[in-house]
Amino acid sequence: MPMLRNHGLNAFGAALMAAGLWAQFAVAASPNLASILPRGAQRGGEIEITFNGERLDDAQELLIYEPGIEVAAFTVVNDKQVKATLKISPECTLGTKHMRVRCATGMSGLRTFSVGALPTAADTEPNNEFKAPQPIAMNVTVDGTVPGEDVDYFIVEAKQGERLTAELEGIRLGDALFDGYVAILNEARFELAASDDAALGYQDGIASVKVPTDGKYIIQIRDSSYRGPGNSHYRLHVGNFPRPTGVVPAGGKPGEKLAVRFLGDVDGEKTQEIQLPSEETPRFGVFAQDERGIAPSGNLFRISPLDNIIEQEPNEAIAQATKGPFPAAFNGVIASAEDQDFFGFTATKGQVWDIAVYARRLRAELDPVLVVFNAGGGAVASNDDANGSPDSALRFTVPADGEYFLQVRDHLGRGGHAFHYRIEATPVTANLSLGVNEFVQYVEPKMAIPQGNRIPLLISATRRDVGGAIEFLGENLPAGVTVESFGMAANQNVAQVILAAAPDAPVAGKLANLVGKIVDANNPLPPAGRVEQDVVLVRGRNNIPFWTEAVQGLPVAVTQKIPFTLQIVEPKVPLVQSGQMQLKIVAVREGDFKAPIKVELMLNPTGVNSSREASIPEGQTETTILINAAGNAAVGESKIAVRGEATVGNGPVMVCSPFVNVRVAEPYLKFTYEQAAVELGQETELVVKIENAHPFDGNAQVQLVGLPNKVTTAPTEINKDLKELIFKVKADAEAAAGLTKNLFCQVIVTENGEPITHNIGSGQIRVDKPLPPKPNAPPAAAVAQPAPPADQPAKRLTRLEQLRLEQKQKLEAQKAAAAGGGM
């Protein structure tokens, strides 16, 4: 499902502060906003809205992302309900608005509210019979719900030749997995127009007809599969307003006033002059308007600094191509199944162009295929789908000076008024985009910072045609809030960022920004990006995101103090490659707060893994998190922090510790294992050669790990001067025979009073069964080795020497036995 992005970044709506004195610590947390009812309102009026949820009893403010809505009254009813009176400006832009409720102890999730141009009527039951529909006036918006097998019918009077449109807002409200279906029927129950999924409405239906005769017409609303959940809210816009499905051109320059052609309206094509915003604006929409009204939703429109080239028919062949300069934006419509459009341009060898088609991303029905031809008609580049979108895009390196041609067509050979497109051809441009990652799967991160505490953020970065490290800065943060960050390395795409609130920071909220900037001393204007937050409002089966609102900016709130903070005890020793470390985590509790605290590392350094979750038990103040470094973990210093979650009062809160340093180093020791073998019931030696790469003081504890069951050896100690380590390995008679690989030594070096744990591999040992004696053969007599001189230690035999000696002993024993038998 494509993401719906908001139209701009603005201050929060006005707020009325709830009265009352607060306790020393927070008594509630993590407010939940389940619904906003009604689901929308007419602009230019005043309306009371109810916010339903949980843990709302300390609500203080309504946060509104977009301008044009004023909070005239704000009342906390109880912990499950807040009411607000909203004044909506007559100039308020139509469409989706984004809201949150800020409480003294937390901030709710995102919910949407729809602003329309028409007066609102409520869905009044019973209206689920075709023969008994609910009467409504022309040009009205019905606010209703249609769960399960319910069907709602509305009846409206219309004149012959009049335009009649029924546009549904269902999934676009972000309330439920509601697949709305809308139909317009006459009184004889013949369907004049119907729509399940309209490209313009995503999965919402839009039906429109030219009324054939004076009379009454019935509008039907239902879930397409009769399985809508209980919160299948909808807003149904019914009227004779314009409802185009396409627009040409589909974009323009910032601040420009230009004429556009609206296509696909049942009343025919219409040209309208529009004024574009002065800045490039994501998800901008243009609204068709005439003497009978304005379209309920806008046609998406690109704002970019490119000159518009509009197709001139006929242009179905290279010889007819509409020509223009590069860079430029080529606009048109694939009007029929046979249509294909060509545009020509001149280019120079070696130039590199990014050529992208905007169609589905502008809610057109076109599934574009893009082909680049040379002057001789040969295809030199092409693309169907790119970057997970049905829209085409390619990077074109000009092979030779000359004339080239762009062809666009529909993948399935379709066409129509809604098959409009815009092809943007630009030089390669560096770009940086930033997002917010989830810590807990399917749980939206909240930027609510308790006074005197910190919260964690994981910021993801997508660099396009640019490299380098990224530094992060805060913009428009609430008073007393600062950003703690060490940036993002050039080889990383996720960074840790902490927002910290001073102990005396006022309890308040603002729509802030987190800005990332490429650090490049050779580029005076490196690209910068502002964080956009993707909020999944509706999920389908298996939690697949079905409707996502991508909003710019971060709503940051300072909340009341909570009775605990977290710290990591900074290690005094390094974490070595292929080693491990126990990080000590400390909770500073205040008052009588005893609840358990779940903790985990905010983000592991490169090549380092950690235990997924640990817990500081109820009433206790410490725990440890085990971290492990891979053998190829990046050597160097990293910053780490730990995040923790606990229930405070009647809800969960999340905070984090300050950053501390952890250093990954190369192992102090290198071991080389000699092969070893032992028979059941016997003992052998496993020899390890030692190379001391980093001298250390004192003795290190060594334990051989990974021996098979019932094969044992004793731990031992080594010092920095030892070059060889010998393990006496004994195999029980009941041990299992076979080859065991991946033996390793756990070596603990103590430095600055703390352990440095190495896991150094790898060796192997073979456990053998003794050869069975020959029938009637006497037992082999042991052959003693000659004793070494008293002043000389016994020479240790290699495994090969041992095997040779054993073979020699067996042969000599056999000879001795044979000689004795012949006497």
NUDOKE-262415 format. One line per field, with one value per residue (C-alpha): residue in one letter; x, y negated, z negated. Coordinates in steps of 0.05 Angstrom, whole numbers. Layout:
N
r: [a;...] $
px: [X;...] $
py: [Y;...] $
pz: [Z;...] $
END
This chain:
823
r: [m;p;m;l;r;n;h;g;l;n;a;f;g;a;a;l;m;a;a;g;l;w;a;q;f;a;v;a;a;s;p;n;l;a;s;i;l;p;r;g;a;q;r;g;g;e;i;e;i;t;f;n;g;e;r;l;d;d;a;q;e;l;l;i;y;e;p;g;i;e;v;a;a;f;t;v;v;n;d;k;q;v;k;a;t;l;k;i;s;p;e;c;t;l;g;t;k;h;m;r;v;r;c;a;t;g;m;s;g;l;r;t;f;s;v;g;a;l;p;t;a;a;d;t;e;p;n;n;e;f;k;a;p;q;p;i;a;m;n;v;t;v;d;g;t;v;p;g;e;d;v;d;y;f;i;v;e;a;k;q;g;e;r;l;t;a;e;l;e;g;i;r;l;g;d;a;l;f;d;g;y;v;a;i;l;n;e;a;r;f;e;l;a;a;s;d;d;a;a;l;g;y;q;d;g;i;a;s;v;k;v;p;t;d;g;k;y;i;i;q;i;r;d;s;s;y;r;g;p;g;n;s;h;y;r;l;h;v;g;n;f;p;r;p;t;g;v;v;p;a;g;g;k;p;g;e;k;l;a;v;r;f;l;g;d;v;d;g;e;k;t;q;e;i;q;l;p;s;e;e;t;p;r;f;g;v;f;a;q;d;e;r;g;i;a;p;s;g;n;l;f;r;i;s;p;l;d;n;i;i;e;q;e;p;n;e;a;i;a;q;a;t;k;g;p;f;p;a;a;f;n;g;v;i;a;s;a;e;d;q;d;f;f;g;f;t;a;t;k;g;q;v;w;d;i;a;v;y;a;r;r;l;r;a;e;l;d;p;v;l;v;v;f;n;a;g;g;g;a;v;a;s;n;d;d;a;n;g;s;p;d;s;a;l;r;f;t;v;p;a;d;g;e;y;f;l;q;v;r;d;h;l;g;r;g;g;h;a;f;h;y;r;i;e;a;t;p;v;t;a;n;l;s;l;g;v;n;e;f;v;q;y;v;e;p;k;m;a;i;p;q;g;n;r;i;p;l;l;i;s;a;t;r;r;d;v;g;g;a;i;e;f;l;g;e;n;l;p;a;g;v;t;v;e;s;f;g;m;a;a;n;q;n;v;a;q;v;i;l;a;a;a;p;d;a;p;v;a;g;k;l;a;n;l;v;g;k;i;v;d;a;n;n;p;l;p;p;a;g;r;v;e;q;d;v;v;l;v;r;g;r;n;n;i;p;f;w;t;e;a;v;q;g;l;p;v;a;v;t;q;k;i;p;f;t;l;q;i;v;e;p;k;v;p;l;v;q;s;g;q;m;q;l;k;i;v;a;v;r;e;g;d;f;k;a;p;i;k;v;e;l;m;l;n;p;t;g;v;n;s;s;r;e;a;s;i;p;e;g;q;t;e;t;t;i;l;i;n;a;a;g;n;a;a;v;g;e;s;k;i;a;v;r;g;e;a;t;v;g;n;g;p;v;m;v;c;s;p;f;v;n;v;r;v;a;e;p;y;l;k;f;t;y;e;q;a;a;v;e;l;g;q;e;t;e;l;v;v;k;i;e;n;a;h;p;f;d;g;n;a;q;v;q;l;v;g;l;p;n;k;v;t;t;a;p;t;e;i;n;k;d;l;k;e;l;i;f;k;v;k;a;d;a;e;a;a;a;g;l;t;k;n;l;f;c;q;v;i;v;t;e;n;g;e;p;i;t;h;n;i;g;s;g;q;i;r;v;d;k;p;l;p;p;k;p;n;a;p;p;a;a;a;v;a;q;p;a;p;p;a;d;q;p;a;k;r;l;t;r;l;e;q;l;r;l;e;q;k;q;k;l;e;a;q;k;a;a;a;a;g;g;g;m] $
px: [0;30;45;4;50;26;27;75;109;75;68;23;-48;-65;-78;-113;-75;-111;-112;-87;-26;16;50;125;128;86;24;3;40;35;-35;-71;-115;-162;-209;-230;-305;-335;-284;-284;-319;-334;-283;-306;-344;-337;-346;-338;-294;-288;-221;-229;-175;-140;-97;-121;-139;-77;-86;-62;-59;-82;-25;-43;9;-24;-48;-119;-149;-154;-170;-224;-238;-204;-236;-214;-277;-243;-185;-218;-245;-225;-268;-244;-279;-245;-251;-234;-213;-250;-182;-161;-135;-182;-161;-126;-100;-55;-67;-41;-62;-5;-12;30;60;62;39;-12;-3;-22;-94;-125;-182;-213;-231;-282;-319;-390;-437;-438;-497;-496;-509;-577;-598;-638;-617;-594;-652;-654;-728;-718;-656;-637;-654;-597;-589;-545;-474;-467;-417;-444;-405;-420;-399;-412;-386;-391;-449;-481;-501;-519;-567;-577;-625;-614;-653;-618;-636;-625;-555;-530;-465;-473;-412;-404;-333;-316;-263;-253;-184;-157;-184;-134;-183;-192;-179;-241;-246;-303;-349;-394;-449;-500;-566;-632;-699;-707;-643;-601;-529;-508;-437;-397;-327;-288;-217;-205;-133;-146;-176;-126;-173;-233;-287;-307;-370;-393;-449;-484;-556;-600;-668;-697;-710;-684;-619;-594;-522;-499;-440;-412;-348;-331;-327;-380;-327;-313;-291;-332;-294;-304;-316;-328;-341;-384;-383;-445;-457;-451;-380;-324;-289;-231;-187;-127;-89;-41;10;20;69;97;150;148;108;84;14;-5;-64;-78;-126;-169;-189;-238;-296;-363;-378;-317;-248;-237;-178;-165;-112;-78;-27;29;64;130;169;175;120;112;42;14;-55;-93;-168;-215;-267;-326;-391;-421;-366;-297;-270;-269;-197;-140;-104;-32;15;91;126;195;238;233;204;141;138;67;54;28;-15;-2;62;53;118;190;177;120;155;142;211;240;305;338;330;254;188;148;73;17;-37;-42;-112;-129;-107;-70;-36;38;75;143;186;251;313;386;442;518;561;578;521;485;411;361;295;234;161;110;43;21;56;8;-50;-57;-81;-21;29;84;138;195;241;298;310;367;355;357;299;342;325;385;353;287;252;184;181;233;247;187;138;100;130;190;258;327;395;416;488;488;529;540;523;456;381;344;271;231;172;120;63;20;47;-20;-37;-92;-110;-159;-168;-137;-74;-36;39;99;169;223;292;346;421;444;432;455;399;392;328;318;267;253;260;218;250;191;161;94;99;106;164;141;183;160;219;209;241;313;314;330;295;327;317;343;349;355;388;383;439;430;491;528;571;602;587;524;517;450;421;356;308;250;259;219;254;305;312;379;405;459;491;558;530;529;592;601;592;529;456;427;448;433;406;385;338;351;307;335;307;273;249;176;124;104;107;128;132;208;257;317;363;418;474;528;597;639;695;702;629;607;533;527;455;415;352;297;267;201;163;124;64;27;-46;-77;-46;-71;-61;7;15;30;26;-37;-44;15;17;86;90;146;177;179;128;171;142;173;133;131;190;190;222;281;340;388;464;516;579;631;680;753;776;765;719;765;747;716;708;652;637;584;560;535;469;447;379;375;307;272;216;182;188;204;176;220;256;268;333;370;424;398;442;500;567;588;605;579;519;482;431;364;335;354;315;329;286;232;263;335;381;429;433;483;478;524;557;598;646;653;722;718;685;709;767;758;715;639;585;531;469;416;342;294;219;179;108;100;32;-17;24;91;148;213;278;351;419;472;523;586;647;661;726;735;807;846;856;914;933;935;931;952;924;960;919;905;875;859;833;775;799;866;898;933;961;931;984;970;1023;1017;1033;1028;1004;991;1031;991;1008;996;965;907;855;847;794;787;715;678;705;658;618;660;725;756;814;830;831;899;935;985;1027;1054;1119;1090;1097;1063;1003;992;924;922;859;828;774;727;717;644;658;632;684;690;721;703;719;714;747;766;798;764;819;806;858;847;864;844;807;760;760;776;745;774;745;803;794;796;823;800;807;792;767;784;761;818;832;805;859;873;841;884;938;971;965;1017;1074;1088;1153;1186;1216;1288;1291;1321;1381;1365;1382;1340;1264;1227;1218;1145;1128;1087;1024;1060;1117;1067;1034;1101;1121;1055;1063;1134;1112;1058;1106;1157;1103;1079;1150;1161;1096;1114;1184;1155;1104;1158;1198] $
py: [0;-67;-114;-178;-236;-301;-368;-406;-419;-468;-485;-446;-469;-513;-479;-491;-465;-419;-448;-412;-396;-336;-286;-283;-226;-206;-165;-146;-133;-117;-144;-106;-142;-92;-136;-206;-216;-242;-226;-294;-361;-417;-473;-542;-516;-495;-424;-384;-323;-264;-229;-158;-114;-95;-131;-200;-229;-274;-300;-371;-387;-369;-367;-382;-377;-420;-493;-517;-485;-521;-487;-530;-484;-423;-381;-316;-275;-214;-168;-141;-204;-275;-327;-386;-441;-455;-518;-501;-559;-570;-569;-503;-456;-398;-328;-289;-323;-288;-293;-267;-277;-300;-281;-302;-231;-212;-222;-183;-150;-185;-190;-226;-275;-293;-364;-371;-425;-398;-399;-333;-287;-227;-156;-139;-67;-31;-46;23;38;15;1;-43;-85;-146;-211;-260;-326;-338;-360;-330;-286;-226;-204;-131;-60;3;65;138;153;85;45;-29;-60;-134;-168;-235;-274;-295;-327;-300;-316;-333;-304;-257;-231;-188;-188;-145;-156;-90;-61;-131;-147;-96;-64;7;58;34;47;0;9;-45;-42;-90;-57;-81;-66;-4;22;19;2;-60;-65;-25;-25;20;-5;-71;-89;-160;-134;-78;-24;-70;-70;-131;-126;-181;-187;-236;-231;-202;-228;-270;-227;-195;-156;-108;-106;-39;-32;33;72;106;175;161;171;101;96;59;-6;-9;-84;-121;-190;-190;-253;-258;-315;-347;-374;-362;-295;-289;-228;-257;-322;-348;-373;-333;-381;-451;-498;-524;-589;-583;-600;-555;-526;-452;-406;-363;-298;-242;-282;-257;-330;-331;-361;-428;-477;-512;-560;-540;-572;-528;-533;-571;-510;-438;-403;-327;-298;-364;-360;-405;-410;-417;-470;-500;-537;-474;-459;-430;-359;-325;-303;-331;-302;-291;-340;-344;-408;-411;-464;-433;-464;-430;-398;-375;-323;-348;-297;-259;-233;-158;-148;-172;-215;-250;-258;-321;-351;-390;-405;-365;-371;-377;-346;-312;-308;-272;-218;-149;-162;-95;-22;-37;-100;-107;-173;-195;-254;-275;-307;-320;-295;-294;-232;-217;-256;-218;-229;-202;-191;-174;-165;-190;-156;-108;-153;-207;-158;-150;-83;-77;-22;-54;-22;-70;-59;-103;-99;-127;-165;-101;-71;-23;-14;-34;-31;-10;3;28;26;-8;-15;27;-16;-2;-67;-63;-95;-87;-119;-135;-146;-178;-132;-183;-253;-258;-256;-207;-191;-171;-124;-113;-62;-21;47;81;40;0;-73;-127;-194;-169;-145;-210;-214;-259;-240;-278;-279;-308;-305;-258;-294;-274;-261;-241;-215;-197;-155;-127;-53;-13;15;62;94;63;10;-63;-98;-156;-218;-229;-247;-246;-305;-291;-230;-207;-170;-130;-137;-95;-137;-103;-138;-126;-160;-167;-185;-211;-181;-202;-207;-242;-289;-303;-368;-385;-440;-471;-424;-438;-480;-440;-384;-370;-320;-272;-238;-217;-215;-159;-131;-130;-54;-53;-65;-65;-112;-120;-187;-206;-262;-286;-330;-373;-361;-429;-425;-449;-395;-414;-390;-416;-392;-387;-366;-322;-342;-298;-330;-295;-314;-328;-378;-377;-395;-464;-445;-373;-346;-348;-311;-317;-257;-231;-183;-125;-108;-44;-55;7;76;136;210;228;155;133;57;39;-36;-80;-154;-183;-250;-300;-321;-291;-307;-314;-322;-332;-292;-288;-257;-182;-147;-114;-127;-78;-76;-30;-20;-38;21;8;63;78;129;172;204;272;253;234;185;176;104;81;42;0;-29;-89;-81;-136;-135;-67;-48;27;51;96;61;96;72;84;49;-7;15;63;39;69;142;145;184;179;218;195;176;175;153;116;155;124;83;93;44;84;134;153;159;208;180;221;197;235;254;199;146;76;56;-11;-51;-54;-88;-45;-59;-15;-27;-4;6;9;0;-66;-76;-45;-46;-31;-81;-75;-112;-102;-111;-161;-137;-102;-77;-5;13;73;97;154;215;212;284;329;405;459;528;592;653;702;771;815;885;901;910;876;808;763;694;638;586;513;465;395;329;270;210;164;177;178;180;239;305;318;372;422;474;522;520;566;635;693;723;762;734;687;642;594;518;486;420;386;323;277;316;385;410;477;504;578;606;676;704;768;808;850;921;903;842;841;852;802;737;673;608;535;542;474;444;394;349;297;242;194;121;60;108;131;195;196;260;292;350;376;434;480;549;620;688;759;811;881;950;998;1050;1118;1170;1225;1292;1333;1279;1266;1195;1148;1136;1064;1040;990;928;914;866;798;774;748;676;676;673;727;709;700;739;711;747;777;800;830;869;894;915;951;988;1007;1032;1075;1107;1121;1150;1195;1219;1233;1272;1312;1328;1352;1396;1431;1453] $
pz: [0;18;-39;-48;-65;-95;-59;-103;-169;-215;-288;-333;-343;-402;-469;-535;-594;-643;-713;-775;-816;-798;-843;-849;-799;-740;-757;-687;-622;-549;-532;-479;-428;-397;-357;-339;-329;-287;-234;-201;-194;-146;-142;-162;-222;-294;-320;-384;-375;-422;-432;-458;-487;-552;-603;-581;-649;-650;-579;-571;-497;-428;-379;-307;-251;-198;-202;-196;-259;-326;-392;-424;-484;-514;-569;-602;-614;-646;-634;-571;-539;-522;-486;-445;-407;-341;-298;-227;-183;-117;-83;-115;-62;-49;-67;-121;-185;-235;-310;-377;-449;-495;-568;-627;-627;-554;-484;-444;-378;-313;-289;-230;-221;-154;-134;-79;-41;-51;-111;-149;-160;-206;-183;-215;-224;-200;-130;-108;-61;11;4;-57;-44;-87;-51;-43;-8;53;34;-35;-70;-109;-170;-184;-200;-161;-198;-177;-130;-140;-79;-82;-30;-19;30;64;117;181;247;317;343;273;249;189;152;91;64;5;-48;-83;-86;-79;-148;-176;-225;-201;-146;-110;-35;-17;43;69;122;153;171;199;167;210;176;239;223;261;233;182;154;108;113;149;163;140;75;63;38;31;85;126;170;216;268;313;288;344;319;265;204;142;140;87;61;33;-15;-42;-53;13;-20;-75;-128;-153;-226;-277;-269;-193;-194;-129;-102;-40;3;47;95;163;149;199;195;245;244;282;289;343;330;266;236;236;207;136;131;203;226;285;322;316;352;307;342;328;300;327;345;390;390;356;353;287;263;199;153;129;61;58;34;58;20;15;27;53;84;133;126;185;172;209;194;164;114;103;108;39;49;90;150;129;162;165;143;176;210;279;342;366;434;451;504;571;607;649;616;623;662;661;722;685;619;577;568;511;474;418;360;363;342;398;384;418;416;447;472;503;507;571;546;533;526;552;530;563;534;553;509;507;499;427;396;341;330;280;315;272;289;238;249;194;144;168;163;238;265;312;300;341;383;402;462;489;564;606;671;710;671;630;556;513;443;412;346;322;246;202;127;106;145;210;235;282;270;299;301;372;392;461;507;563;584;617;612;566;553;492;501;447;451;405;385;400;460;427;429;408;375;310;345;337;322;312;334;297;328;283;273;219;153;83;35;-38;-70;-143;-180;-250;-264;-312;-375;-387;-326;-306;-361;-340;-374;-419;-432;-504;-550;-626;-661;-678;-634;-563;-507;-450;-375;-319;-257;-190;-131;-56;-18;57;98;37;-16;-81;-154;-179;-238;-272;-297;-331;-307;-345;-405;-469;-521;-560;-508;-476;-424;-444;-384;-357;-286;-236;-205;-129;-128;-170;-154;-224;-280;-354;-376;-446;-466;-536;-580;-635;-705;-702;-630;-626;-614;-542;-470;-402;-331;-324;-272;-272;-215;-187;-147;-106;-133;-71;-74;1;14;-9;-2;-23;-24;-87;-106;-158;-192;-167;-211;-179;-223;-206;-222;-191;-187;-149;-160;-190;-210;-140;-136;-98;-109;-129;-142;-131;-167;-169;-234;-304;-357;-419;-489;-557;-608;-684;-721;-731;-790;-756;-710;-677;-672;-641;-683;-631;-620;-639;-592;-518;-487;-445;-378;-389;-462;-508;-564;-617;-616;-683;-681;-741;-756;-802;-836;-873;-924;-932;-858;-855;-789;-745;-687;-620;-588;-523;-483;-440;-381;-377;-350;-283;-292;-364;-388;-454;-492;-467;-534;-607;-667;-731;-779;-822;-878;-853;-821;-777;-721;-666;-591;-556;-493;-443;-390;-325;-301;-249;-293;-275;-319;-352;-400;-397;-437;-469;-509;-540;-535;-589;-596;-660;-683;-721;-751;-702;-638;-606;-596;-558;-575;-562;-594;-572;-522;-546;-508;-491;-456;-411;-408;-376;-421;-469;-451;-390;-398;-349;-365;-349;-331;-386;-393;-453;-461;-507;-578;-562;-571;-520;-513;-473;-457;-443;-417;-446;-413;-459;-418;-476;-540;-604;-678;-723;-705;-657;-671;-614;-604;-545;-521;-474;-494;-481;-538;-588;-560;-611;-626;-682;-676;-680;-681;-635;-637;-584;-579;-566;-494;-499;-537;-549;-569;-599;-567;-593;-558;-600;-577;-566;-523;-452;-397;-340;-317;-354;-320;-342;-410;-437;-498;-542;-568;-621;-628;-686;-674;-716;-761;-705;-664;-589;-564;-501;-463;-422;-373;-342;-356;-348;-382;-360;-409;-385;-405;-421;-367;-386;-404;-354;-371;-421;-419;-485;-511;-484;-531;-546;-519;-564;-536;-556;-614;-598;-637;-706;-688;-625;-621;-583;-510;-492;-429;-373;-353;-292;-337;-385;-329;-303;-374;-385;-319;-337;-406;-375;-325;-379;-423;-367;-354;-427;-432;-370;-397;-462;-428;-387;-447] $
END
